[in-house]
Amino acid sequence: MKKILVTGAKGQLGSELQVLAQNYPQFEWVFTDWEELDLCDLENLETQLNQINPQIIINCAAHTAVDKAESEFELSDVLNHQSVAALAKWSKAHDCKFIHVSTDYVFDGTAATALTETAPTNPINVYGVTKLAGEKACLELNPNSIIIRTSWVYSSFGNNFVKTMSRLMQERDSLNVVNDQIGSPTYAADLAQAIMTILTHTNWQAGIYNFSNEGEVSWYEFALAIQEIGGFDCEISGIPSAAYPTPAKRPQYSLLDKSKIKNTFGVEVPDYKDSLVVCMKIVSG
């Protein structure tokens, strides 16, 4: 029985993998968060990995607080880059399959069409810079790795845009939401399923893959979809990013092209609205 180690198990994706794990009893699952496996403790990481001795690693851990990352470069670099390098190196040495989750923030947002895996990277914030460094280290130290870039992740677990908007729409009469950043949301449960589709596929094809739900929307349009599905009575206005300054710059356009993951592994990519309905049902109980 192959053992799967999942890092960042308390995050949105890690939590969804825990739900999904019961459908895959052919694997032995080990879920760790920082209490069980501290990825910042680089000195002891190898020893801990030797003790767990997985045949597959799914790295969901990251420093994802994009604005905080601007003033926490060191922590971001350890979690998003150096620990990834250590995991990649260990997995290469132990013939362990390695899936690492990355982000659309490796792009600068100046594209006008959906980004393929070979589109030029040029991150514009610390989060993106450290995640790109992690990708490069991963491919250099273990060329047999799979990297999955995703975007705008939400789930019934943790804090995210969907849950925040749902709450605010019930508390307030009106909301302003940025309307000039374009991409596609990702329901973490769908991403978890995509990862398992890859792991149970007969053909392991290393490299970079994109995954998000289908659809091209702004955050404002995403908010309108949340309002419609939730039946919330709140006035929502679209505003430019300039009217809502944040410590970290965001890419203006980061829609991901999913052709490669679909064609290589037969991964199904649901429409963002269909997945949003599923998630909001769970959240509303």
Secondary structure, DSSP 8 states (H G I E B T S, - for coil): -EEEEEESTTSHHHHHHHHHHTT-TTEEEEE--TTTS-TT-HHHHHHHHHHH--SEEEE------HHHHTT-HHHHHIIIIIHHHHHHHHHHHTT-EEEEEEEGGGS-S--SS-B-TTS-----SHHHHHHHHHHHHHHHH-TT-EEEEE-SEE-SSSS-HHHHHHHHHHH-SEEEEE-S-EE--EEHHHHHHHHHHHHTSS----EEEE---B--EEHHHHHHHHHHHHT---EEEEE-GGGS--SS---SB--B--HHHHHHH-----BHHHHHHHHHHHHH-
